[in-house]
Amino acid sequence: MKIIITILIVLLLYFQFKLWIGDGGIPDVMHIQQEVDTAKAEQKKLQERNKALAAEVGDLKKGLEAVEERARNELGMIREGETFYQIIKPEEPQEQPSK
């Protein structure tokens, strides 16, 4: 009977060691879970980016409004017959150092 109890205690200690310290134990599971959470956050960010790009592609395919907006913003283009006004703020006078 003592041999069976000793074997059971040894097995219990072995499994506890594997659970807390060994390969595939709790620390490994927690590390993998952290990697999964990081990957999910990255995936969500990429999905949002893909949605924005898909919407932009759809706009470019459907009409000229998106193309016109890009031309105005990125290339500084204007329509024929429009007048372009550029407003330049006057520079503030610089303070001269005291002598």
N, C-alpha and C positions, 0 to 999 in steps of 0.2 A: 504494500500500500504506500509505503514511504517513497518507493521508486516512482510510482505513478504521479504522486504529488510533486516530487522533484522534477520530473519530466515536464509536467504542466507548468510549473513555475519558470523553468528554463524557456519553454516555448512562449510563455507570456512575456518574459523579459526580451526575448528575441524579437517578437512582433512589436513590442513597444519601441525598441531601438529602431527597427525598420520604419515605424510610423513617424517618429520624431526626427530621426537623423539620417536614415538611409535614403537611397535613390527612390524617387517617387513618393517621398514622404510629404508631410505638411509644408515644410519650407519650399519644396519644389512646386507644389500645387499653388501656393500663394504667389510665387514668382511668375508662374505661367498665367495665373489669373490677372496679374498686373500687366503682363504683355498683351493679353487679350483685350483688356480695357483700353490700353493705348492704341491697339490696332482698330478697335471699334471707333474711338474718337477720330482717328485719322480717316477711317472709312467715311464717317459722317461728314467730315470737312470736304472730302473729295466728292461725295455725292452732291453736296450743295454747290460745289464748283461746277460739276457736270450739269446740274439743272440750269445754272446761270448760262453756261455755254450753249446748252440746247435751246434755251429761250432766245439767245442772241442769234443762233443759226436760223431758228424759225422766223425771227423778225427780218433777217437778211433775205431769206427766201421769199417771204410774203410781199414785202413792199419796199419802197424806196425811202421811207421815213428813217429807218435805222441807218441806211447808207448815208443819207443826207446829214443826219446827226453826227455820225462819225466824221464825215468830211468837214463839217463845221468845227467840231471840237478838236480833232487831231491834226487836221491839215490847214485850218484857218480859212476855208473856202467860203464864198458867199454866192448867193443866187444872182442870176442875171437881172439887172434892174434894181437890186438892193444897194443901199449905201452903207458902207462900213464906217463906224465911228469908234475910235479908240480913245478912251479917256485915260489920261495920265495924271496921276495925283502929283501935285507940286511937292517938291522935296521940302522937308522941314529944315529951317536954318540950323546949321550946326553951331553949337556953343563953342566960342573961342576960349582957349585956356587963359586964365588970368596970369598977368605978368608980375 
